[in-house]
Amino acid sequence: MAFITTTDEHIASGGTISGDLTIAGDLTVNGGGDFAYSEVLTGDMIIDQNANATALTVDAENTDATGVDMIFGAMDSGYGLRVRTGSTDAALTTGTLLDVYSKDSDNSTRNLMRIVNDDGNATLLAVGVQ
């Protein structure tokens, strides 16, 4: 059974897709809207934000679980997480590249940043600042 038999009124009228959908090739979505992904995305996922607005917001309501967890299990070189600004045509001038902010009034002990190098063979810990 064909999902779409023609490309005129069937696509333009909107609707709901039920069941699994596999797209072989690139998918481009234009326009706004809310998106919820509950499955694993594989391959590259690039957010190309060209407007003067936030490109990615994670609103986590969890109370005792990790908000964003990135695992780089097979990585042996490169950057696990790279935050950068500047190129041949743009550079940070009066903004802030990394802002870690807490406004929690609780007086319990907590860490705003923690760096752990937790392997017996990894005896050197380097934090490079230039």
Beta strands, then each sheet from edge to edge (+ up, - down):
end
